[in-house]
């Protein structure tokens, strides 16, 4: 069990006394604009370009974030094996947490990001539940060793994988564990790629012991508002939402996200009014988006 030795006010305590926290924006978006080559390994930048990764965290904190995510979304053994770095899980994840923490103000939080592994458990895939648990445990403990304040199991399309991740983090660290699913809206409503409704998915996350639940990625702010209205009545626990800056398109060979800071800011304020406790951005959201949204949420907008 990895035990925290931090003296700042615990993240959950802040939320339970009513504080709303602003999270950061799109890690991949930032890194792709600052040296990450197409098809490159983002987590390698933690050891080869740590100044870029630290600057990212610093810019989001300066823009108004209370919490930033580590550059470790794909830092699990299965994912890193594809780049030939499967034996460097501990190194990459510890560095991810240490770098983000080095940029944090005294009251700033660092959430250890654990994204989908890219493989499926039996019977859909070939990976056993024990193998998945060990991979998630390895990443979660490395992030805790690096100083993360919480673990975020994020962008999950399989509730089964999310549940294993929650268990691995809860059983091997003393950190609060957040978990978010990604939903697609189709003719029959909202479902994960593996077929869970928001209600079914959130129940599974809660039953597994998640301290904070929610949704991220895949949708712009207006769709997230619809999802919040489905999720908020399900629990008294805190909710986290990370919204994309809309659905991207390709214009002249460049990926463009349509939702501007001015578009997203009032919608972030509405998310908080609907009961979201941690609000931030995902793909396409920049420090400029975070600054506008933080000002709106805190009542500082013009």
Buried (B, 14 or more C-beta within 10 A) or exposed (E): EBEBEEEBEBBBEBBEEEEBBBBBBBBBBBBBEBEBEEEEBBBBBBBEBBEBBBBBBBBBBEBBBBBBBBBBBBBBBBBBBEBEBBEBBBBBBBBBBBBBBBBBEEEBBBBBBBBBBEBBBEEEEEBEBEBBBEBBBBBBBBBBBBBBBBBBBBBBBBBBBBBBBBBBBBEBBEBBBBBBBBBEEEEEEBBBBBEBBBEEBBBBBBEBBBBBBBBBBBBBBBBBBBBBEBBBEBBEBBBBBBBBBBBBEEEEEEEEBEBEBEBBBBBBBBBBEBBBBBBBBBBBBBBBBBBBBBBBBEEEBE
